[in-house]
Amino acid sequence: MLRACVGAVVLMASLQAMADESYPTNQCIDQLHQDLRLAPIADKVALGRSDQTSAEMFDLERPAVAPERNALELWSKLRQFCFDLGADFRGALGNSPQAALAERLFGLHQRMVVELLEGHTTYAEFNRRRVEVYLIAASLESQMTEGEQAASPDAPLIPVGQTEL
């Protein structure tokens, strides 16, 4: 199961490499790995997107410790900042299901970070859940994108695989 998840993540990563990088949230999130304040968790969670989760991160069967909790709290705040940067972009989508999905998924991910921060889950549980949600979201997103493009070929879209956050 783990190998299938990792394989699916690698496949999605290759698809994301071709995605439009004009979404401000993605540009910001993609830079989080450079923030040295997040070093205590950099090898425990993918600081950017779920498709950057390494196989080793699925084996961390322990909760966060004090210095890591501080970094997790900062990570959550930085992610919120990045998500807020994309508000205008998502607003231009109107009431599209894809924009609503992005909002819901971000909220879900932030709750998952809080569960990790508070010691209710281990890193392994967090990483597995995060990748599972990512794979489901990418599938839903792909279906939505196909439907929206068929209805309106010129409509702006959040790049496929990018609402996961």
C-alpha positions in Angstrom: 0.0 0.0 0.0 2.8 2.4 1.0 4.6 1.8 -2.3 1.5 2.3 -4.3 0.9 5.7 -2.5 4.5 6.7 -3.1 4.2 5.7 -6.7 1.0 7.7 -7.2 2.7 10.7 -5.6 5.6 10.5 -7.9 3.2 10.3 -10.9 1.3 13.3 -9.6 4.6 15.2 -9.1 5.4 14.7 -12.8 2.0 16.1 -13.7 2.4 19.0 -11.4 5.7 19.9 -13.0 3.8 20.8 -16.1 1.2 22.8 -14.2 0.8 26.5 -14.4 2.9 28.2 -11.7 1.0 31.5 -11.9 -1.1 30.7 -8.8 0.4 32.9 -6.0 -0.3 30.4 -3.3 1.8 27.7 -5.1 4.7 30.1 -5.6 4.7 31.0 -1.9 4.3 27.4 -0.7 7.0 26.2 -3.0 9.5 28.5 -1.2 8.7 27.3 2.3 11.5 24.7 2.3 14.0 27.7 2.2 12.8 29.0 5.5 15.5 28.0 8.1 13.1 28.4 11.0 11.3 25.3 9.7 14.5 23.1 9.8 13.3 21.1 12.8 10.5 19.6 10.7 12.0 19.8 7.2 12.9 16.1 7.2 9.6 15.0 8.8 6.9 16.6 6.6 6.9 17.9 3.1 7.1 21.7 3.6 5.7 22.4 0.2 3.1 20.1 -1.4 2.2 16.6 -0.5 3.8 15.2 -3.7 7.2 16.1 -2.0 6.6 13.6 0.8 9.6 11.2 1.0 9.2 7.5 1.8 11.1 8.0 5.1 8.4 10.4 6.3 5.9 7.6 6.3 8.0 5.7 8.9 8.1 8.4 11.6 5.9 6.8 14.2 6.2 9.4 16.9 4.5 12.7 17.8 6.2 16.1 17.5 8.4 17.3 20.4 8.7 20.8 21.7 11.1 22.4 19.1 9.2 20.7 16.3 5.8 22.0 17.7 7.1 25.5 17.5 8.1 24.9 13.8 4.8 23.3 13.1 3.0 26.3 14.5 5.1 28.6 12.3 4.6 26.4 9.3 0.8 26.6 9.8 1.0 30.4 9.9 3.2 30.6 6.8 0.9 28.3 4.9 -2.1 30.5 5.9 -0.1 33.5 4.6 0.5 31.7 1.3 -3.1 30.6 1.0 -4.2 34.2 1.6 -1.9 35.4 -1.3 -4.0 33.3 -3.7 -7.4 34.8 -2.6 -7.7 37.1 -5.6 -6.8 34.3 -8.0 -9.4 32.0 -6.4 -11.9 34.9 -6.4 -11.5 35.3 -10.1 -12.8 31.7 -10.4 -16.1 32.8 -9.1 -18.2 30.2 -7.3 -16.5 27.3 -9.1 -16.4 23.9 -7.4 -12.6 24.0 -7.8 -12.3 27.2 -5.7 -14.6 25.7 -3.1 -12.5 22.5 -3.1 -9.3 24.6 -2.5 -10.9 26.3 0.5 -12.1 23.0 2.0 -8.8 21.2 1.4 -6.8 23.9 2.9 -9.0 23.9 6.0 -8.7 20.2 6.3 -4.9 20.3 6.0 -4.6 23.0 8.6 -6.7 20.9 11.0 -4.4 18.0 10.3 -1.4 20.2 11.2 -3.1 21.2 14.5 -3.6 17.5 15.3 0.1 16.8 14.7 1.1 20.0 16.6 -1.0 18.9 19.6 0.3 15.4 19.7 -2.9 13.7 18.6 -1.2 12.1 15.6 2.3 10.9 14.7 4.3 12.2 11.7 3.6 8.9 9.9 -0.1 9.2 10.4 -0.1 12.9 9.3 2.0 12.1 6.2 -0.2 9.1 5.2 -3.4 11.1 5.7 -2.0 14.1 3.8 -1.0 12.0 0.8 -4.4 10.1 0.8 -6.3 13.4 0.8 -3.9 14.7 -1.9 -4.6 11.7 -4.2 -8.4 12.0 -3.7 -8.3 15.7 -4.2 -6.2 15.4 -7.4 -8.7 13.0 -8.8 -11.6 15.2 -8.0 -9.8 18.3 -9.3 -9.0 16.5 -12.6 -12.7 15.7 -13.1 -13.7 19.2 -12.3 -11.1 20.7 -14.6 -12.3 18.5 -17.5 -15.9 19.5 -16.8 -15.2 23.3 -16.5 -13.0 23.4 -19.6 -15.7 21.6 -21.6 -18.3 24.2 -20.4 -16.0 27.3 -20.8 -12.7 26.8 -22.5 -11.4 30.3 -21.6 -12.3 30.1 -17.9 -9.3 30.5 -15.5 -8.5 27.4 -13.5 -6.4 26.6 -10.5 -3.7 24.3 -12.0 -4.5 20.6 -11.7 -3.1 19.1 -8.5 -2.7 22.5 -6.9 -5.7 22.9 -4.6 -4.3 20.3 -2.2 -2.0 22.7 -0.4 
